[in-house]
């Protein structure tokens, strides 16, 4: 009967693209990984990879097995994390990482309520981009993150949506884009775009380069300042842009397709080996109930 080691070797080979890469990820010898996969194939009675090329390619049978292998491994990890949490339920340190584009006016009330339930709590606050926060939670540098939803999330992370934030396209009132109504989105390609990017140069799934001329920052307030100085157009949360719009220094990009803004989901994320701990469960509950975001 196949083992968890065989399933891990199989799944990691698929995800990393080769037996050698899988061995590095699993910190095992390549021969051990290859043997695990071969034993799994023997147990299943079929070939899971086509090895005729330079890199192993999933067969039809391998593709059918993959989602079940992945689900089995993830459930085993969750079982292990839950069992370990039974012996470490007294977590007192919380590192909260928040995307600065998310309004947190009620954070002091949330922390006050959390401290009343857990008086020995130790808190650390970080403000970085959502992509960076995902990496920090995945690596356990941060225990909880507030982010704008991403299409792809590591399997080690638990998440739930707690609301939405309205975004729109903005430009300085003195910018050429603000002087006339553009017929379509292609007009934006003629001007510099100001774009959010993580510190390791990754962009968000909803913050993609559209113009060939792009300047980057990892902070929405930096984008706002660059836009106000006339350096280009950008996608900003409405609550960050509102004061500058009211003062007349910033305007929505005028375009015939008027409803070009959209709502981004706001998620609270935690590593699955910590998310069942009472302190972090209570923090999620408070964010769900008290954080002011649009619904």
N, C-alpha and C positions, 0 to 999 in steps of 0.2 A: 504494500500500500504506500502511496506517495506521502512525503513528509513536508513540513513547513519549509525546511531548507531547500527542498526541490522546487517548491512553488516560488520562493523568494528568488532563487537563481533564475528561474524561467521569467518571472516578471521583470527583474532587473535587467536581464539580457534584452528584453523587448524595449524597455524604457531607455536604456543607455546605448543600444544599437550594436553591441558586440559582446562577446564573452570576456574579452580583456577589460573593457570598460565596466562590465558588471562585476568582475573580480575586484577592481579598484574600489567601486562603490561599496561592495560587501566586505572589503578588507580580507579577501581570501585569495588563494592561489587560483590562477585561471583553470588549471587542471581540475580543481575541486568543483568549480562552477560548471564546467563542461560535463563532468561526471554526474553532477546532480541533475542536469537537464537530460542527459542520456538515460539515467535511471527513471526519470519521470516519463520519458517517451516509452521505455520498456513497460512501465506500469500501466500506461494508457493504451499501449498497443498500436500507436501511430507515431509518425514523425511530426514534431511540432514546429520545426524549422527546416527551411530549405537551405542547405549549406553549399550549394553549387557555386555561389558567387563569393565575393570578397567578404561580405558581411551576412550574418544569418537573417533570413527573411521568414516571417511567420507563414506557415501553411494555413489552409482553410481550417484544419483541425485545431491548430494553435490559436487561431483567432477566436474560435468558439470557446476554448478553454480559458482564455485570458481574463475575461470579466469575472469568472468564478474564482480564479486564482487571486485576482486583485481583491475581491470582496472577502475572501477567506483570510488573507494576510492582514487587511485593515481591521477586521473584526478581532483577530488574534491580538493585534497591537492594542486595540481598545480594551480588551479583556485584561491584558498585562498592565496597562496604565491604570485601569480601575482598581485592580488588585493592589498595585503599589500605593495608590492614593489612600487605601484603608489604613496604611501605616504612616502616612505623611499628611494627614488632614489638617495639621496646625500651621499651614502656610501663613506667614505674616508679612512678607515682602511682596509688593505689587509694583511693577513697572508699567505705567500706562503710556502708550505711544498714540498720539492723536494727529491726524492730518489737519494742518492749520486751516484748511478750507471748510472744516466742519465747525459750526458754532457751538460753543460749550458754555453758554451763559449760566447754566444751572449746575456746573461741575462742582462748585463749592457746596451746594446742598447735597449732591450725590455723595461727596466725600464725607460730609458731616454725618450722614446717615450710615455710611459704611463704617466709619470710625466708632459710632455708637454701638454697632453690632460686634466689631472687632477692635477693641481699644488698643491693642498692641501692634496695630498695622504700621508698616513702614512703606512710604510712598515715594516713587520717583516718576517725574513727568518728562516726556520727550515729545518734541514736535518735528515731524519729518513727513515726507511724501508717503502716500498710501503704498506704493510699491516697496519702498524701504521698510515700512512697518510690517508688511507681509514677511519679508526676509527676517526681520528682527523677532517676530513671533515664532516663525519656523525654527530659528536657531536658538530660541528660548531667551534671547536678550531682553525681550519684552514679554510680559505675561498676558497683557490685554492690549488690543489695538482698536482704534476707531478709524475706519477707512472708507473710501469710496469703492464700491464693489468692483471686482475684477472678474473677467471671464474665466481666468485660470487661477486655481488656488491649490497649494500643496495639499496632499492627502492627509498630512499631519495636523491640519488646522480645522477647528470647528468654527462655524460662523452662523450668525443670524442677522436678518435685516431689521433695522429699527426705525426706518423712515427714508425720506428722500430730500435732496437739495436741488433747487432749480439752478441751472447753468444757462448762460447766454453768451453770445459773441459781442465783444466790446472793443472800442477804439477811441482814441482821444478825439475830442470835438474839433480840434484843429487839423486832424489827419485828413488827407485826400479822400479816404474811404468814406468819411462822414459828410462829404460835400454833395453827394448825389446818391440816388437809389440804384444799387447794383441790380442787374437783371437776373443774376443767378450766382451760385456759390463760386463759379469759376473766376469771378472777379477778384476773389480773395487771393488767388494764386499770384497776382501781380504785386502783392505787398508782403512785407515780412510778417511771419507768424511768431508769436511768443508762446512757448510751450513748456508745460511741466515735464520734468524728467527726473528719475531717481538718481541717487549719488553714484550708482553703478551703471548709469546711462540707459536704463530701461525706461520706456514710455508706457503710460497707461493704455488699457484697451480702448478707452474712449477719448484719449488725448493723443491723437496721431498727427504726424506731420502732414499738412495739406499743401502748404506753399513750399517751393524749392528753397526759399530763404528763411531759415529758422534760427531764432535765439532761444536758449534753454535756461530754465531756473528750476529749483526744487521747492519753490515757495510761491503761493498765490499772491502774496503781498508784494513780492519782488516783481511778478508779472504785472500787477496793477501799476506799480510805479513806472515800469518801463513803458507801459501803454500810455500813461498820463504824459510822459515825456515825448510821445509821438513816435516811438521806435517800432510800432507795429500793432497788429490786432491779436486778441487772445480770447480764450474761453475761460470765463470766471464764474464763481458762484455769485448769485444775485446779491446776497447779503454783504459780500465783500465789495462789490461794485456800487452799491446803492448810494452811499454818501457822495461819491465822486459824480454819479449821475445827477443827483439832486443839486450839486453845486454847478453843474453845467460843464464840467471839465472832461467828462466821459460820456459816451453815448453808445447805445446798441448799434451794431453795424446795420445801416439801412439797406434792406434787400427786399425785392418784390415778394419772395417767399418769406413772409413775416415771422412765422412760427418756426424759427430755426434753433431755438433753445431746447433743452431737454432736462429731464430729471435724472439725477444719479442716485442710485440706492446707497444708503449708509449702512455699513455692517459693523458689528462688534465681533472681533475674532480673538480666539484663544487656542493655544496648543492643546491637542486632545489629551495629552498626559496630565494636564492641569485643570481642564475645563470642568471636571466633576467635583473639584474641591469646593467646600462651602463658601469660602471667601470670594472666589471668582464667580461662582454661581450667583451669589448675592449682588456682585458688581454688575453682572449682565442684567439681572432683574431691574436694578436701579436705572441703568441706561435705557432699558426698554420702556420703563414707566415715566421717567423724568426728563430725559434729554429732549430738548426742544428742537425737533426737526419736522419738516412738513410731512403730512400723511396723505 
